[in-house]
């Protein structure tokens, strides 16, 4: 009967289990020194070697001639275990035997009987976290006082669901996901043993798709090897593993960045009509944005190496990243993560992505339009302003002088309380808080705070009528007086330092002096 690759090439020694050297070395030493325990608990993601290691441990403690802590795989005991003929090796799937009756019948009662053939009776309980509370309680007494020559090896993917009373009585090992490099090496070995040439790019693609899971990688490789019995090329692999369409992802990124709502929506609907799996496409977007986020922080496109960008695309992205705050990219990732969670249950497949695009491009603009329409339908007599208005200007020259209130604020006072203002704004409105973080204080003049920002949508957000109320409220709470806010759109204004990094400036004795002198002192223009 034909076997899958992960069954055909299952590790036969601890040293064959890739990516888990800390487990293999410890277990080998315990076998070699005969210091092994009566109970073990293996935890970690699926498909990385937990059950395989449990079987190797059962084989090693029963081996007649262990070699440096490894089973010999040649003695009688090793062979009957390899051939699945060992009555003293009992494997139990806790997912299908969750009740206390199953535990009593299959484990507790069976453990009381001495081993019949092997020196040690071994119970391997897979997915042990699925046992019921009463089943765990029944098992606890056996773990506390284990029968002679009996070992329990438990494996779980959800260690948090295992009661502490059980976990504390076991020797615990945490298994980790396997790196892409180790997976590629493992897949290359299997391809060589199957005598089929596989392109290196194919192996890398399989390893990346497997996300650190060895079993998934080996199963996927076995599926690809059926395509040809001599050579597996990257073009051939597209039949089973369609690669990320980088042009589509970059195109959507460009459309969102430039607030091109309609083209972005048309792109999503076209991809849906073409049969593209939108969950995979959304994952590709998130992966791409994550690469952009890390690259913007590192100052180079190092985190986008896996996308194999050509020189032109790399140059364009590098130029764009210079003018984009990491907070903007972080916000995009948040929106697409929410859309990814909603895609599974959406009646209209593309709707969550369409909503995500709208949120990232026109949401603030529509809020302002609705406010204007409401004003036109229900005109009211003008009232005396009780809160400061946010004025939009497009250059430094387009400033409007406003009579200063009785209490005058200085730049030093604003900067000293700016971290407090940001913190309160975060509690009041998280989106506005992010907008203020990516803006920069330019100057304070006659109780008018002038902020510089890079993009039009920042100005639109701060100018929205609904947001003005929140801004005014927080200003009054922090500064105890109203203030007028003006926004300058200029590419040279980089994001402002965060509240955690902001250095509080102590008021100078000349605080009542000319505001321009104070501004120079605050920004360090007059000091070298």
C-alpha positions in Angstrom: 0.0 0.0 0.0 1.5 3.4 -1.0 2.4 5.8 1.8 2.5 9.5 2.0 6.0 11.2 2.3 5.6 12.0 6.0 4.7 8.3 6.7 7.3 6.9 4.4 10.2 9.0 5.8 9.1 9.3 9.5 12.1 10.0 11.7 13.7 6.9 13.1 16.0 8.7 15.6 15.7 11.8 17.8 18.4 13.4 15.7 16.2 13.0 12.6 13.5 15.3 14.1 14.2 18.7 12.6 13.9 22.0 14.4 13.6 20.4 17.9 17.2 20.0 19.0 16.5 21.0 22.5 14.0 18.2 22.9 16.1 15.6 21.1 19.3 16.3 23.0 17.5 16.2 26.4 15.7 13.0 25.8 18.8 11.3 24.4 20.7 12.2 27.5 18.0 11.0 29.8 17.9 7.6 27.9 21.7 7.4 28.0 21.9 8.1 31.7 18.7 6.2 32.6 17.2 9.3 34.3 13.9 9.5 32.4 10.6 10.3 34.1 7.3 8.5 34.3 5.3 11.3 32.7 6.0 13.7 29.8 4.0 16.5 28.3 4.8 17.7 24.8 3.2 20.9 23.6 3.3 23.0 20.5 1.7 23.5 17.1 0.5 20.7 14.9 2.7 18.7 12.6 6.1 19.5 14.1 7.1 16.2 15.7 5.3 15.7 19.1 3.7 12.3 18.4 6.8 11.2 16.5 9.1 12.1 19.5 6.7 10.2 21.8 7.0 7.1 19.7 10.8 7.4 19.6 10.9 7.8 23.4 8.7 4.7 23.8 11.0 2.8 21.4 14.2 4.1 23.2 13.3 3.1 26.7 12.4 -0.4 25.5 15.4 -0.8 23.2 17.7 -3.7 24.1 20.8 -2.0 22.8 20.4 1.8 22.8 23.2 3.7 21.1 24.1 7.0 22.7 20.5 7.5 23.8 19.0 6.6 20.4 17.0 3.4 19.7 18.9 0.8 17.6 15.9 0.0 15.5 17.3 -3.5 15.0 16.5 -5.4 18.2 13.3 -7.4 18.8 11.6 -4.7 20.9 12.3 -2.0 18.4 11.0 -4.1 15.5 7.7 -5.0 17.1 7.1 -1.3 17.9 8.1 -0.2 14.4 5.7 -2.9 13.0 2.8 -1.7 15.3 2.6 -5.1 17.0 3.5 -4.0 20.6 0.7 -4.7 23.0 2.4 -2.6 25.7 2.4 0.6 23.6 -1.1 2.1 23.8 -1.9 5.2 21.7 -5.1 7.0 22.6 -6.8 9.9 20.8 -8.2 12.0 23.6 -10.3 13.9 21.1 -12.5 10.8 20.5 -12.1 9.4 24.1 -12.9 12.4 26.2 -15.1 10.8 28.9 -14.0 9.5 32.3 -15.3 6.0 31.4 -12.8 5.8 28.5 -10.0 6.9 30.7 -10.8 4.3 33.4 -11.1 1.5 30.9 -8.3 2.3 28.5 -5.7 3.8 30.8 -6.3 3.4 34.5 -7.3 -0.3 34.4 -4.8 -1.2 31.7 -2.0 0.5 33.7 -2.5 -1.8 36.6 -1.5 -4.8 34.4 2.3 -5.3 34.2 3.9 -5.2 30.7 3.5 -8.4 28.8 6.3 -8.3 26.3 8.2 -5.0 26.6 10.1 -3.8 29.7 8.0 -0.6 29.9 4.3 -0.1 29.2 3.8 3.3 27.5 0.6 5.3 27.1 0.7 8.0 24.4 -2.3 10.3 24.8 -2.7 12.6 21.8 -4.6 15.9 22.1 -4.8 15.4 25.9 -6.4 18.8 26.4 -9.7 17.4 25.0 -10.2 15.2 28.0 -13.1 16.3 30.3 -12.6 17.6 33.8 -13.7 14.4 35.4 -11.4 12.4 33.1 -8.4 14.5 34.2 -9.4 14.0 37.8 -9.5 10.3 37.3 -6.1 10.3 35.6 -4.5 12.5 38.3 -4.2 9.7 40.9 -2.5 7.4 38.4 0.0 10.2 37.6 0.7 10.8 41.3 1.4 7.1 42.0 2.2 5.5 38.7 2.4 1.7 38.4 5.8 0.2 38.1 7.4 0.3 34.7 4.7 2.5 33.3 5.2 5.8 31.3 2.7 8.4 30.2 3.5 10.6 27.3 0.9 13.3 26.6 0.8 15.7 23.6 -1.3 18.8 23.1 -1.6 21.8 20.8 -3.3 23.8 23.5 -1.2 23.7 26.7 -3.4 26.3 28.4 -6.3 23.9 28.5 -4.3 21.2 30.4 -5.0 21.5 34.2 -2.0 22.7 36.2 -2.4 19.7 38.5 -1.7 17.4 35.5 1.1 19.6 33.9 3.0 20.0 37.2 3.4 16.2 37.4 5.0 15.9 34.0 8.3 16.8 32.5 7.3 19.4 29.9 8.8 20.1 26.5 7.7 22.9 24.2 8.0 22.2 20.5 8.5 25.1 18.1 7.7 25.8 14.5 10.5 24.9 12.1 12.3 27.6 10.2 12.0 28.0 6.5 15.7 27.1 6.0 15.4 23.8 7.9 12.2 23.0 6.0 13.9 23.6 2.6 16.7 21.3 3.6 14.3 18.6 4.7 12.3 18.8 1.5 15.5 18.7 -0.6 16.5 15.5 1.2 13.1 13.9 0.5 13.2 15.0 -3.2 16.7 13.5 -3.5 15.5 10.2 -2.0 12.6 10.1 -4.4 15.1 10.9 -7.3 13.1 13.8 -8.6 14.6 17.2 -9.4 12.7 20.0 -7.7 13.6 23.7 -8.3 14.9 25.5 -5.2 12.2 28.2 -5.7 9.5 25.4 -5.4 11.0 24.2 -2.2 11.0 27.7 -0.7 7.4 28.3 -1.8 6.3 25.0 -0.2 8.2 25.8 3.0 6.6 29.3 3.2 3.1 28.0 2.6 3.6 25.4 5.3 4.3 28.1 8.0 6.7 26.0 10.0 4.6 22.8 9.9 6.8 19.8 8.8 3.9 17.5 8.1 2.1 20.1 5.9 5.3 20.7 4.0 5.9 17.0 3.4 2.3 16.4 2.4 2.4 19.3 0.0 5.6 18.2 -1.6 4.2 14.7 -2.1 1.3 16.3 -3.9 3.6 18.2 -6.2 5.8 15.2 -6.9 2.8 13.6 -8.7 2.9 16.3 -11.4 6.0 14.9 -13.0 8.4 12.0 -12.3 11.5 13.8 -13.4 11.5 17.6 -12.8 9.2 19.9 -10.8 9.5 23.5 -12.0 8.0 26.6 -10.6 5.7 27.0 -13.6 4.3 23.5 -13.1 3.6 24.2 -9.5 1.2 27.1 -10.3 -1.4 24.4 -11.1 -1.6 23.4 -7.4 0.0 26.4 -5.6 -1.0 29.7 -7.3 1.5 32.2 -6.3 0.8 35.7 -5.0 -0.1 38.1 -7.8 2.3 40.8 -6.7 1.1 43.2 -9.4 -2.5 43.0 -8.1 -1.3 43.6 -4.5 0.9 46.6 -5.4 -1.9 48.0 -7.6 -4.4 47.9 -4.7 -1.8 49.4 -2.4 -1.2 52.3 -4.8 -5.0 52.9 -5.2 -5.6 53.0 -1.4 -2.6 55.3 -0.9 -3.9 57.8 -3.4 -7.6 57.5 -2.3 -8.7 56.0 -5.6 -11.8 54.3 -4.2 -13.5 53.3 -7.5 -10.5 51.7 -9.1 -9.8 49.7 -5.9 -13.4 48.5 -5.7 -13.4 47.5 -9.4 -10.2 45.6 -8.8 -11.6 43.6 -5.9 -14.8 42.7 -7.9 -12.7 41.7 -10.9 -10.6 39.4 -8.8 -13.7 37.8 -7.3 -15.2 37.3 -10.8 -12.0 35.6 -11.9 -12.3 33.1 -9.1 -9.5 34.4 -6.9 -9.8 33.1 -3.3 -10.3 36.4 -1.5 -9.0 35.1 1.9 -5.7 34.2 0.2 -5.6 37.5 -1.5 -6.2 39.3 1.8 -3.5 37.3 3.5 -1.2 38.4 0.6 -2.1 42.0 1.2 -1.5 41.7 5.0 1.9 40.0 4.3 2.8 42.7 1.9 1.8 45.5 4.3 3.7 43.8 7.1 6.8 43.8 4.9 6.3 47.5 4.1 5.8 48.3 7.8 9.1 46.5 8.8 10.9 48.0 5.9 9.8 51.5 6.8 11.1 51.0 10.3 14.4 49.5 9.1 14.9 52.1 6.4 15.3 49.5 3.6 13.2 46.9 1.8 14.9 44.0 3.6 11.5 42.6 4.8 10.2 42.4 1.2 12.9 40.1 -0.1 10.5 37.1 -0.3 8.4 39.0 -2.9 11.2 39.1 -5.5 10.6 42.7 -6.5 12.2 44.0 -9.6 14.4 47.0 -9.5 11.7 49.4 -10.7 9.1 48.3 -8.2 11.7 48.4 -5.4 12.7 51.9 -6.2 9.2 53.1 -6.3 8.3 51.5 -3.0 11.4 52.9 -1.4 10.5 56.4 -2.5 7.0 56.1 -1.2 8.0 54.7 2.1 10.1 57.8 2.8 6.9 59.9 3.1 4.7 57.4 4.9 4.5 57.0 8.6 4.6 53.4 10.0 1.3 54.3 11.8 -0.5 54.7 8.5 0.6 51.2 7.4 -0.2 49.8 10.8 -3.8 51.2 10.5 -4.1 49.6 7.1 -3.1 46.2 8.5 -5.7 46.6 11.3 -8.4 47.2 8.8 -7.5 44.3 6.6 -7.1 42.0 9.6 -10.7 42.8 10.5 -11.8 42.2 6.9 -10.1 38.8 6.9 -12.0 37.7 10.0 -15.3 38.8 8.4 -14.7 37.1 5.0 -15.5 33.7 6.3 -19.1 34.6 7.3 -19.9 37.2 4.6 -22.9 36.5 2.5 -21.4 38.7 -0.3 -17.8 37.4 -0.7 -16.1 40.7 -1.6 -18.1 42.9 0.8 -15.6 42.9 3.8 -12.8 44.0 1.4 -15.0 46.6 -0.2 -15.8 48.0 3.3 -12.1 48.0 4.2 -11.3 50.0 1.1 -14.0 52.5 1.9 -12.7 52.9 5.4 -9.2 53.6 4.2 -10.1 56.0 1.4 -13.4 57.9 1.8 -14.8 57.3 5.3 -13.8 60.6 6.7 -14.9 62.5 3.6 -18.4 61.0 3.8 -18.8 61.8 7.4 -18.1 65.5 6.6 -20.6 65.4 3.7 -23.3 63.9 5.9 -22.8 66.6 8.4 -23.2 69.3 5.7 -26.4 67.7 4.3 -27.9 67.6 7.8 -27.2 71.3 8.2 -28.8 72.1 4.9 -32.0 70.2 5.8 -32.3 71.7 9.3 -31.0 75.2 9.1 -30.6 76.9 12.5 -29.9 80.4 13.5 -26.2 81.1 14.1 -25.0 80.8 17.7 -22.1 82.2 19.4 -19.2 79.7 19.1 -18.6 77.8 22.3 -15.8 75.6 20.9 -12.8 76.5 18.7 -13.2 75.9 15.0 -10.6 73.9 13.0 -9.4 76.0 10.1 -7.9 74.4 6.9 -5.1 76.1 5.1 -2.8 74.8 2.4 0.3 76.8 2.9 2.0 78.9 5.5 0.9 82.1 3.7 -2.8 81.3 4.0 -3.0 82.0 7.7 -5.9 84.0 9.3 -5.4 86.2 12.3 -7.8 85.6 15.1 -8.1 87.8 18.2 -6.4 86.1 21.1 -8.5 85.1 24.2 -7.9 86.6 27.6 -5.6 83.7 28.5 -2.6 83.3 26.2 -0.8 80.0 25.7 2.9 79.7 24.8 4.7 77.0 22.8 6.5 75.8 25.9 3.1 75.3 27.7 1.7 73.4 24.7 4.8 71.1 24.5 4.9 70.5 28.3 1.3 69.2 28.2 1.3 67.6 24.8 1.9 64.1 26.1 -1.0 64.5 28.4 -3.2 65.8 25.6 -2.2 62.8 23.4 -3.1 60.4 26.2 -6.5 62.0 26.8 -7.2 62.1 23.1 -6.4 58.4 22.8 -9.1 57.7 25.4 -11.5 60.1 23.7 -10.9 59.1 20.0 -8.2 56.6 19.0 -8.3 57.6 15.3 -7.7 61.3 16.1 -5.0 60.3 18.5 -3.1 58.5 15.6 -3.6 61.6 13.4 -2.1 63.9 16.0 0.8 61.5 16.4 1.7 61.7 12.7 1.4 65.5 12.8 4.0 68.0 13.9 3.7 71.2 16.0 4.9 74.1 13.9 4.2 77.1 16.1 1.8 78.7 18.6 0.8 82.2 17.7 -1.9 84.3 19.5 -3.6 81.1 20.9 -3.5 79.5 17.5 -1.8 76.1 17.3 -0.4 75.4 13.9 0.2 71.8 13.0 2.0 70.4 10.0 1.0 67.2 8.3 1.8 65.3 5.1 -1.5 64.3 3.6 -4.9 65.8 2.7 -6.8 63.1 4.6 -5.2 64.1 7.9 -6.5 67.6 7.4 -9.9 66.3 6.4 -10.1 64.2 9.6 -9.2 67.0 11.9 -11.6 69.3 10.1 -14.6 67.0 10.3 -17.4 68.6 12.3 -17.9 65.6 14.5 -14.2 65.4 15.4 -14.0 69.1 16.3 -16.2 68.6 19.4 -13.8 65.9 20.7 -10.7 68.0 20.0 -12.2 71.0 21.7 -13.2 69.0 24.7 -9.8 67.6 25.2 -8.1 70.9 24.7 -10.2 72.5 27.4 -9.5 69.7 29.8 -5.8 69.8 29.3 -5.1 73.5 28.7 -8.0 75.1 30.6 -8.7 77.5 27.7 -9.9 77.2 24.1 -7.5 77.3 21.3 -7.7 77.6 17.5 -6.2 74.7 15.4 -4.8 75.3 11.9 -3.4 72.6 9.7 -0.6 73.1 7.1 -0.2 70.4 4.4 3.4 70.1 3.6 5.5 67.0 2.7 8.4 68.2 4.8 6.6 67.7 8.1 7.7 64.3 9.3 5.6 62.6 12.1 5.9 64.1 15.5 7.8 62.3 18.2 5.7 60.1 20.3 4.5 60.9 23.8 6.9 58.3 25.2 9.9 59.9 23.5 8.9 63.6 24.0 11.3 65.6 26.1 9.5 67.9 28.5 10.8 71.4 28.1 11.0 73.4 31.3 9.5 77.0 31.1 12.2 79.6 30.8 12.3 82.8 32.9 11.5 84.8 29.8 8.2 83.0 29.2 6.4 86.2 28.8 8.8 87.3 26.2 8.2 87.3 22.4 6.7 84.0 21.3 9.1 83.8 18.3 12.1 83.8 20.7 10.4 81.0 22.8 9.8 79.0 19.6 13.5 79.2 18.6 14.5 78.2 22.1 12.1 75.2 22.1 13.3 73.9 18.8 17.0 74.6 19.6 17.5 77.0 16.6 19.6 79.4 18.6 21.7 76.7 20.4 24.5 74.7 18.9 
